[in-house]
Every structure is written in structure tokens, then in C-alpha cells.
Amino acid sequence: METIILCGIQGAGKSTFCRDRYWDSHIRINYDMLRTRYREKLLVGACIEAKQPFVIDATNPTNDDRKRYLAPAKAARFKVVGIEFQIVTGLAIARNAARSGKGHVPEKAIYATAAKFQPLTFDEGFDEIWQAIVTVNGIEIKEKQREI
């Protein structure tokens, strides 16, 4: 039983990463698709009840944003992995500019998310934290070690 919480500014590649890595193994939970916190909470609850692995595909910039998923998952004894997408804001804006339709977000939203972003910490309750370093050449994944 595993919960993956993706975190990072818009345009960092979270949804593509989710599709490439978790399509066949985890239920994808995305607020943009569900449109209400009520629906999102129902789906998280159903995954927990069914002991179904799930991935939260959202910006999740603050500790409080992540808490709504961490607390119930930890209470149900799910392993919780946080993946922090690290990208230069200018690159995220360039990637976003290539999007169309609902995938394209206003630049000011990217700057706002970047301004309030809080790095993931083990104190939040994560069992593992991974850093996805995003460059023009791709994504490099590194495990964050606990400080002793």
C-alpha cells in the first residue's frame, strides 16, 4: 500500500512523470480533473479503504496542502513517498507556453506557486522523499537522505 505525493510548480512535468511511472500501478488523483475537494476526498478515501496505491498529481506547494493526503494515508499504514520536482521557473514557463487548452496556466500562477513552495521534509511524515531535478535534457531522480 503506497501513496505517492507529487509536488512542484506548474510545467515541471509532474503529470507526464505520473503517466510514465504509475499508469499501470496507481490510481491518479488530480484536483483539476475532479474539480472539488469533496470528490477528491471521496476518491482518496476509496483508495485507502480498498488498499489501492494512489498518486496525488498536483502542485502541493505547502506543508498544509500535503497534510490532507499524508494524514489519512499514514493513519491507514500506507507508505508515503514525496517526489519534489525542482525546476528553474523560467524553464517551467517555457514548457507551459508550449501547452494549449486547459493545460496552459497563466504565468502569474507559476510565479505564485514558486513563491510559496516549501521543500518536502521527513517531519511531515514522508517515509521517502525523492527529488526530481528537471532540466531541458530530462529528469534526474535522487533520493533525499534523512538528516541524523
Backbone as ProteinMPNN parsed JSONL, in Angstrom:
{"seq_chain_A": "METIILCGIQGAGKSTFCRDRYWDSHIRINYDMLRTRYREKLLVGACIEAKQPFVIDATNPTNDDRKRYLAPAKAARFKVVGIEFQIVTGLAIARNAARSGKGHVPEKAIYATAAKFQPLTFDEGFDEIWQAIVTVNGIEIKEKQREI", "coords_chain_A": {"N_chain_A": [[0.855, -1.167, 0.0], [0.722, 2.044, -1.027], [1.265, 5.527, -1.186], [1.87, 8.137, -3.361], [3.032, 11.376, -3.443], [3.119, 13.996, -5.506], [4.949, 16.982, -6.007], [5.417, 20.321, -6.947], [6.052, 23.169, -9.104], [3.79, 24.385, -11.67], [4.168, 23.07, -14.923], [6.423, 21.602, -14.507], [6.485, 18.926, -15.117], [5.092, 16.961, -13.751], [2.618, 15.556, -14.271], [3.196, 14.165, -16.651], [5.316, 12.577, -15.748], [3.911, 11.094, -13.845], [2.135, 9.687, -15.522], [4.003, 8.207, -17.021], [5.313, 6.651, -15.077], [3.466, 5.565, -13.195], [1.069, 4.742, -14.302], [0.067, 2.095, -14.692], [-0.07, 1.077, -12.139], [-0.985, 2.673, -9.998], [-3.77, 4.594, -8.798], [-4.588, 7.651, -10.242], [-4.929, 10.746, -8.78], [-6.254, 13.822, -9.232], [-6.871, 17.115, -8.697], [-7.619, 19.081, -10.584], [-8.975, 17.611, -12.46], [-11.015, 16.407, -10.962], [-12.302, 18.536, -9.717], [-13.525, 19.318, -7.244], [-12.879, 19.499, -3.707], [-14.339, 17.766, -2.189], [-14.989, 15.578, -3.917], [-12.399, 14.749, -4.41], [-11.574, 13.981, -1.829], [-13.344, 11.847, -1.4], [-12.406, 10.01, -3.334], [-9.75, 9.592, -2.507], [-10.331, 8.446, -0.015], [-11.67, 6.117, -0.881], [-9.579, 4.774, -2.172], [-7.893, 4.308, -0.008], [-9.554, 2.731, 1.613], [-9.855, 0.492, -0.05], [-7.288, -0.347, -0.108], [-5.658, 0.442, -2.178], [-2.992, 1.453, -4.159], [-2.154, 4.896, -4.72], [-1.636, 8.006, -6.48], [-0.992, 11.374, -5.942], [-1.428, 13.926, -8.034], [-0.529, 16.944, -8.246], [0.229, 20.434, -7.523], [0.841, 20.922, -4.791], [2.231, 22.81, -2.952], [2.69, 23.599, -0.252], [3.23, 22.636, 3.229], [0.757, 22.339, 4.518], [-0.939, 21.863, 2.316], [-0.109, 19.329, 1.569], [-0.634, 17.828, 3.815], [-3.326, 17.05, 3.867], [-3.408, 14.722, 2.445], [-1.345, 13.153, 3.408], [-1.922, 12.623, 6.182], [-4.35, 10.906, 6.302], [-3.378, 8.742, 4.788], [-1.11, 7.851, 6.204], [-2.368, 7.149, 8.595], [-3.72, 4.919, 7.769], [-1.683, 3.195, 7.409], [-0.25, 3.318, 5.043], [2.604, 3.407, 2.945], [4.27, 6.402, 2.42], [5.411, 8.359, -0.133], [7.142, 11.173, -1.12], [7.6, 13.209, -3.924], [9.574, 15.662, -5.046], [9.588, 18.084, -7.415], [12.075, 19.798, -8.918], [12.738, 22.666, -10.599], [13.887, 25.25, -12.723], [12.24, 28.321, -12.674], [11.924, 29.797, -15.058], [12.269, 27.833, -17.046], [10.048, 26.211, -16.532], [8.043, 28.009, -17.224], [8.559, 28.304, -19.952], [8.013, 25.694, -20.818], [5.316, 25.554, -20.155], [4.32, 27.462, -21.919], [4.266, 26.084, -24.265], [2.08, 24.526, -24.045], [-1.444, 23.904, -24.627], [-4.918, 24.808, -24.452], [-6.671, 23.575, -21.549], [-4.41, 22.774, -20.234], [-2.589, 24.824, -20.243], [-1.456, 27.319, -18.105], [-1.838, 30.523, -16.447], [1.03, 32.677, -16.411], [1.465, 34.087, -14.045], [0.393, 32.392, -12.142], [2.246, 30.348, -11.988], [4.483, 31.705, -10.98], [3.383, 32.464, -8.505], [2.96, 29.986, -7.241], [5.601, 29.079, -7.105], [6.65, 30.988, -5.363], [5.481, 30.385, -2.899], [6.292, 27.834, -2.375], [7.252, 25.15, -0.311], [9.934, 23.18, 0.636], [9.904, 19.571, 0.733], [9.818, 17.676, 3.758], [11.004, 15.229, 6.094], [9.814, 15.453, 8.543], [7.187, 15.986, 8.03], [6.04, 13.541, 7.708], [6.651, 11.855, 5.649], [7.781, 8.759, 4.306], [9.692, 8.282, 2.43], [11.588, 10.55, 0.465], [11.94, 11.906, -2.672], [13.882, 13.641, -5.04], [13.189, 15.212, -7.991], [14.997, 16.364, -10.417], [14.638, 18.668, -12.8], [15.579, 19.356, -16.058], [16.405, 20.861, -19.258], [17.184, 18.652, -20.61], [15.931, 16.454, -19.507], [14.837, 14.424, -16.692], [16.34, 13.921, -13.587], [16.497, 11.664, -10.974], [16.814, 11.685, -7.497], [17.367, 10.31, -4.31], [16.39, 11.724, -1.266], [18.178, 12.008, 1.679], [17.692, 11.169, 5.112], [18.351, 13.484, 7.691], [20.733, 13.145, 10.242]], "CA_chain_A": [[0.0, 0.0, 0.0], [1.633, 3.167, -1.214], [0.783, 6.818, -1.663], [2.894, 8.999, -3.935], [2.578, 12.765, -3.493], [3.953, 14.801, -6.387], [4.965, 18.38, -5.583], [6.243, 21.175, -7.788], [5.319, 24.201, -9.829], [3.18, 24.019, -12.933], [5.123, 22.989, -16.018], [7.609, 20.838, -14.103], [6.431, 17.575, -15.68], [4.506, 16.013, -12.798], [1.614, 14.687, -14.891], [3.887, 13.27, -17.585], [6.032, 11.635, -14.892], [2.875, 10.215, -13.289], [1.687, 8.8, -16.599], [5.085, 7.305, -17.422], [5.765, 5.77, -13.991], [2.447, 4.99, -12.315], [-0.163, 4.496, -15.048], [-0.419, 0.726, -14.529], [0.025, 0.573, -10.768], [-1.586, 3.573, -9.018], [-4.869, 5.458, -9.216], [-4.165, 9.05, -10.309], [-5.883, 11.687, -8.197], [-5.889, 15.139, -9.719], [-7.934, 18.066, -8.375], [-8.08, 19.746, -11.806], [-9.91, 16.711, -13.12], [-12.146, 16.13, -10.068], [-12.916, 19.863, -9.572], [-13.921, 19.694, -5.884], [-12.172, 18.791, -2.632], [-15.222, 16.687, -1.754], [-14.756, 14.429, -4.799], [-11.024, 14.304, -4.172], [-11.566, 13.278, -0.537], [-14.027, 10.566, -1.617], [-11.544, 9.106, -4.092], [-8.648, 9.216, -1.599], [-10.916, 7.516, 0.95], [-11.934, 4.835, -1.546], [-8.28, 4.114, -2.38], [-7.425, 3.834, 1.294], [-10.435, 1.627, 2.015], [-9.574, -0.662, -0.911], [-5.848, -0.618, -0.032], [-5.225, 0.658, -3.561], [-1.98, 2.505, -4.303], [-2.6, 6.066, -5.463], [-0.681, 9.092, -6.644], [-1.585, 12.708, -5.959], [-0.789, 14.687, -9.101], [-0.895, 18.343, -8.028], [1.388, 21.25, -7.162], [1.109, 20.659, -3.374], [3.401, 23.617, -2.607], [2.921, 23.84, 1.177], [3.027, 21.523, 4.16], [-0.681, 22.181, 4.732], [-1.522, 21.227, 1.131], [0.259, 17.902, 1.564], [-1.179, 17.198, 5.023], [-4.647, 16.456, 3.614], [-3.199, 13.378, 1.891], [-0.417, 12.428, 4.287], [-2.546, 12.171, 7.431], [-5.154, 9.679, 6.154], [-2.558, 7.635, 4.273], [-0.303, 7.341, 7.316], [-3.285, 6.51, 9.544], [-4.07, 3.612, 7.186], [-0.421, 2.471, 7.29], [0.315, 3.368, 3.695], [3.918, 4.01, 2.772], [4.053, 7.674, 1.73], [6.6, 8.838, -0.832], [7.013, 12.502, -1.704], [8.52, 13.489, -5.027], [9.676, 17.11, -5.201], [10.093, 18.46, -8.728], [12.886, 21.008, -8.854], [12.886, 23.204, -11.956], [14.043, 26.695, -12.81], [10.938, 28.881, -13.025], [11.924, 30.165, -16.478], [12.068, 26.625, -17.84], [8.639, 25.821, -16.359], [7.243, 28.949, -18.014], [8.747, 27.937, -21.36], [7.282, 24.442, -21.049], [3.905, 25.906, -20.082], [3.979, 28.212, -23.135], [4.048, 25.107, -25.333], [0.805, 23.847, -23.788], [-2.646, 24.57, -25.129], [-6.152, 24.436, -23.764], [-6.693, 23.59, -20.09], [-3.071, 22.506, -19.736], [-1.853, 26.08, -20.15], [-1.845, 28.127, -16.939], [-1.257, 31.87, -16.502], [2.386, 32.783, -15.861], [1.422, 34.558, -12.656], [0.105, 31.237, -11.287], [3.517, 29.638, -11.803], [5.274, 32.518, -10.044], [2.75, 32.405, -7.187], [3.246, 28.67, -6.665], [7.035, 29.055, -6.799], [6.899, 31.864, -4.209], [5.028, 29.785, -1.635], [6.717, 26.433, -2.29], [8.026, 24.711, 0.844], [10.543, 21.873, 0.356], [9.405, 18.431, 1.493], [10.645, 17.266, 4.895], [10.59, 13.986, 6.747], [8.972, 15.821, 9.682], [5.79, 15.981, 7.584], [5.55, 12.169, 7.785], [7.056, 11.058, 4.489], [8.681, 7.627, 4.519], [10.78, 8.525, 1.479], [11.49, 11.777, -0.323], [12.755, 11.867, -3.882], [13.99, 14.914, -5.738], [13.196, 15.084, -9.448], [15.658, 17.564, -10.909], [14.166, 18.807, -14.172], [16.382, 20.219, -16.931], [15.966, 20.768, -20.656], [17.57, 17.326, -21.099], [15.164, 15.383, -18.884], [14.662, 14.417, -15.245], [17.232, 13.08, -12.8], [15.861, 11.351, -9.697], [17.736, 11.441, -6.388], [16.718, 10.109, -3.012], [16.814, 12.632, -0.196], [18.533, 11.238, 2.868], [17.315, 11.758, 6.413], [19.448, 14.071, 8.455], [20.905, 12.447, 11.522]], "C_chain_A": [[0.901, 1.23, 0.0], [0.875, 4.388, -1.722], [1.982, 7.595, -2.166], [2.302, 10.407, -3.972], [3.576, 13.552, -4.328], [3.832, 16.265, -5.981], [5.875, 19.177, -6.504], [5.398, 22.163, -8.557], [4.753, 23.653, -11.133], [4.255, 24.027, -14.022], [6.376, 22.187, -15.695], [7.624, 19.414, -14.653], [5.816, 16.532, -14.77], [3.53, 15.038, -13.458], [2.231, 13.709, -15.881], [4.638, 12.19, -16.809], [5.05, 10.609, -14.315], [2.418, 9.207, -14.334], [2.752, 7.764, -16.944], [5.437, 6.276, -16.343], [4.659, 4.998, -13.28], [1.133, 4.618, -13.005], [-0.767, 3.122, -14.756], [-0.473, 0.237, -13.089], [-0.718, 1.407, -9.725], [-2.783, 4.312, -9.634], [-4.354, 6.899, -9.195], [-5.281, 9.928, -9.766], [-5.397, 13.088, -8.534], [-7.072, 16.086, -9.515], [-8.488, 18.749, -9.627], [-9.122, 18.909, -12.532], [-11.178, 16.522, -12.267], [-12.966, 17.377, -9.739], [-13.402, 20.247, -8.186], [-13.103, 18.887, -4.875], [-13.022, 17.636, -2.124], [-14.994, 15.433, -2.606], [-13.365, 13.848, -4.571], [-10.942, 13.484, -2.874], [-12.245, 11.912, -0.654], [-13.111, 9.56, -2.307], [-10.337, 8.67, -3.261], [-9.165, 8.186, -0.589], [-11.187, 6.145, 0.359], [-10.635, 4.071, -1.779], [-7.757, 3.542, -1.065], [-8.242, 2.63, 1.746], [-10.128, 0.347, 1.236], [-8.102, -1.094, -0.861], [-5.216, -0.55, -1.428], [-4.144, 1.745, -3.595], [-2.53, 3.681, -5.123], [-1.516, 7.129, -5.488], [-1.453, 10.405, -6.711], [-0.79, 13.541, -6.953], [-1.273, 16.136, -9.004], [0.355, 19.119, -7.625], [1.797, 21.025, -5.705], [2.288, 21.477, -2.836], [3.692, 23.768, -1.114], [2.703, 22.591, 2.009], [1.535, 21.27, 4.376], [-1.371, 21.535, 3.539], [-1.282, 19.721, 1.151], [-0.37, 17.133, 2.727], [-2.509, 16.492, 4.758], [-4.552, 15.045, 3.029], [-2.337, 12.524, 2.813], [-1.123, 11.825, 5.496], [-3.395, 10.916, 7.236], [-4.349, 8.488, 5.646], [-1.725, 7.016, 5.392], [-1.183, 6.617, 8.338], [-3.677, 5.108, 9.073], [-2.836, 2.756, 6.931], [0.083, 2.328, 5.858], [1.74, 3.9, 3.789], [3.678, 5.288, 1.971], [5.383, 8.192, 1.182], [6.294, 10.214, -1.412], [8.035, 12.662, -2.809], [8.455, 14.985, -5.296], [10.331, 17.431, -6.54], [10.793, 19.802, -8.619], [13.181, 21.457, -10.274], [13.081, 24.708, -11.858], [12.719, 27.264, -13.317], [10.86, 29.25, -14.509], [11.706, 28.977, -17.393], [10.616, 26.147, -17.731], [7.728, 26.728, -17.18], [7.36, 28.628, -19.502], [7.977, 26.661, -21.687], [5.782, 24.698, -21.065], [3.453, 26.632, -21.354], [3.693, 27.272, -24.307], [2.73, 24.343, -25.164], [-0.34, 24.618, -24.427], [-3.841, 24.114, -24.314], [-6.031, 24.535, -22.252], [-5.32, 23.33, -19.471], [-2.239, 23.758, -19.54], [-2.373, 26.883, -18.951], [-1.226, 29.519, -17.064], [0.124, 31.891, -15.843], [2.367, 33.181, -14.394], [1.103, 33.418, -11.685], [1.383, 30.455, -10.999], [4.389, 30.387, -10.812], [4.705, 32.445, -8.624], [3.043, 31.075, -6.494], [4.715, 28.58, -6.254], [7.337, 29.866, -5.535], [6.503, 31.216, -2.886], [5.513, 28.347, -1.432], [7.596, 26.183, -1.067], [8.611, 23.336, 0.529], [9.957, 20.774, 1.247], [10.375, 18.094, 2.619], [10.113, 15.957, 5.466], [9.699, 14.268, 7.953], [7.486, 15.845, 9.32], [5.188, 14.577, 7.678], [5.906, 11.309, 6.588], [7.974, 9.914, 4.914], [9.902, 7.744, 3.623], [10.515, 9.856, 0.797], [12.463, 11.643, -1.482], [12.755, 13.253, -4.497], [14.094, 14.625, -7.223], [13.757, 16.396, -9.989], [15.395, 17.65, -12.414], [15.065, 19.801, -14.92], [15.835, 20.109, -18.346], [16.268, 19.388, -21.233], [16.786, 16.178, -20.478], [15.066, 15.546, -17.373], [15.656, 13.452, -14.618], [16.589, 12.898, -11.428], [16.936, 11.048, -8.66], [16.935, 11.255, -5.113], [17.272, 11.081, -2.005], [17.048, 11.797, 1.059], [18.052, 11.956, 4.135], [18.547, 12.341, 7.068], [19.522, 13.411, 9.814], [21.239, 13.428, 12.61]], "O_chain_A": [[1.722, 1.427, 0.896], [-0.02, 4.293, -2.562], [2.996, 7.699, -1.476], [1.196, 10.604, -4.476], [4.721, 13.756, -3.925], [2.744, 16.735, -5.649], [6.987, 18.745, -6.806], [4.18, 22.016, -8.653], [5.175, 22.608, -11.628], [5.138, 24.885, -14.034], [7.289, 22.102, -16.516], [8.67, 18.765, -14.654], [5.998, 15.335, -14.994], [3.607, 13.831, -13.229], [1.828, 12.547, -15.939], [4.596, 11.017, -17.179], [5.327, 9.41, -14.3], [2.328, 8.011, -14.055], [2.445, 6.588, -17.135], [5.817, 5.15, -16.664], [4.893, 3.885, -12.809], [0.181, 4.217, -12.335], [-1.981, 3.001, -14.591], [-0.879, -0.897, -12.838], [-1.05, 0.888, -8.659], [-2.8, 4.61, -10.828], [-3.741, 7.316, -8.212], [-6.421, 9.867, -10.225], [-4.289, 13.487, -8.176], [-8.143, 15.885, -10.089], [-9.695, 18.973, -9.725], [-10.044, 19.447, -13.147], [-12.285, 16.483, -12.804], [-14.172, 17.291, -9.51], [-13.676, 21.426, -7.959], [-12.692, 17.757, -5.141], [-12.481, 16.626, -1.672], [-14.825, 14.341, -2.062], [-13.174, 12.632, -4.542], [-10.314, 12.426, -2.838], [-11.776, 10.933, -0.074], [-13.049, 8.396, -1.911], [-9.944, 7.504, -3.306], [-8.511, 7.173, -0.339], [-10.963, 5.126, 1.012], [-10.592, 2.854, -1.603], [-7.241, 2.424, -1.025], [-7.689, 1.631, 2.206], [-10.139, -0.747, 1.799], [-7.716, -2.079, -1.491], [-4.369, -1.364, -1.796], [-4.371, 2.85, -3.103], [-3.27, 3.488, -6.088], [-0.614, 7.155, -4.65], [-2.436, 10.529, -7.442], [0.388, 13.825, -6.733], [-2.286, 16.507, -9.596], [1.416, 18.531, -7.412], [2.991, 20.943, -5.414], [3.246, 20.903, -2.318], [4.834, 24.039, -0.742], [2.084, 21.623, 1.567], [1.098, 20.12, 4.413], [-2.293, 20.74, 3.72], [-2.162, 18.94, 0.788], [-0.608, 15.929, 2.628], [-2.789, 15.454, 5.356], [-5.503, 14.269, 3.111], [-2.572, 11.327, 2.973], [-0.94, 10.646, 5.799], [-3.181, 9.934, 7.947], [-4.612, 7.349, 6.033], [-1.647, 5.793, 5.508], [-0.785, 5.588, 8.882], [-3.934, 4.222, 9.887], [-2.934, 1.701, 6.303], [0.749, 1.354, 5.508], [2.035, 4.751, 4.628], [2.97, 5.268, 0.965], [6.338, 8.427, 1.922], [5.298, 10.391, -2.114], [9.199, 12.294, -2.649], [7.424, 15.51, -5.716], [11.491, 17.09, -6.768], [10.181, 20.812, -8.273], [13.794, 20.729, -11.055], [12.493, 25.359, -10.995], [12.144, 26.749, -14.275], [9.828, 29.032, -15.145], [11.028, 29.098, -18.413], [10.024, 25.726, -18.725], [6.751, 26.263, -17.765], [6.367, 28.675, -20.228], [7.351, 26.574, -22.744], [5.058, 24.133, -21.886], [2.328, 26.435, -21.813], [2.963, 27.63, -25.231], [2.324, 23.597, -26.056], [-0.229, 25.807, -24.727], [-3.761, 23.136, -23.572], [-5.387, 25.442, -21.726], [-5.102, 23.64, -18.3], [-1.287, 23.757, -18.759], [-3.577, 27.096, -18.808], [-0.197, 29.677, -17.719], [0.356, 31.21, -14.844], [3.154, 32.674, -13.595], [1.504, 33.473, -10.522], [1.574, 29.957, -9.89], [4.969, 29.785, -9.908], [5.46, 32.373, -7.655], [3.339, 31.044, -5.3], [5.034, 28.066, -5.182], [8.182, 29.474, -4.731], [7.13, 31.476, -1.859], [5.18, 27.716, -0.429], [8.559, 26.909, -0.82], [7.866, 22.417, 0.19], [9.562, 21.034, 2.384], [11.591, 18.208, 2.464], [8.934, 15.63, 5.334], [8.908, 13.41, 8.347], [6.628, 15.737, 10.196], [3.966, 14.43, 7.722], [5.503, 10.148, 6.521], [8.836, 10.084, 5.777], [11.006, 7.357, 4.003], [9.366, 10.24, 0.578], [13.636, 11.316, -1.304], [11.743, 13.952, -4.476], [14.974, 13.886, -7.663], [13.065, 17.413, -10.013], [15.866, 16.821, -13.192], [15.279, 20.928, -14.474], [14.903, 19.345, -18.598], [15.675, 18.995, -22.238], [16.961, 15.031, -20.888], [15.193, 16.648, -16.841], [15.797, 12.311, -15.059], [16.182, 13.873, -10.796], [17.85, 10.261, -8.906], [15.952, 11.955, -4.871], [18.487, 11.249, -1.896], [16.209, 10.983, 1.442], [18.017, 13.185, 4.201], [19.637, 11.773, 7.009], [18.503, 13.152, 10.453], [21.422, 13.033, 13.762]]}, "name": "protein", "num_of_chains": 1, "seq": "METIILCGIQGAGKSTFCRDRYWDSHIRINYDMLRTRYREKLLVGACIEAKQPFVIDATNPTNDDRKRYLAPAKAARFKVVGIEFQIVTGLAIARNAARSGKGHVPEKAIYATAAKFQPLTFDEGFDEIWQAIVTVNGIEIKEKQREI"}
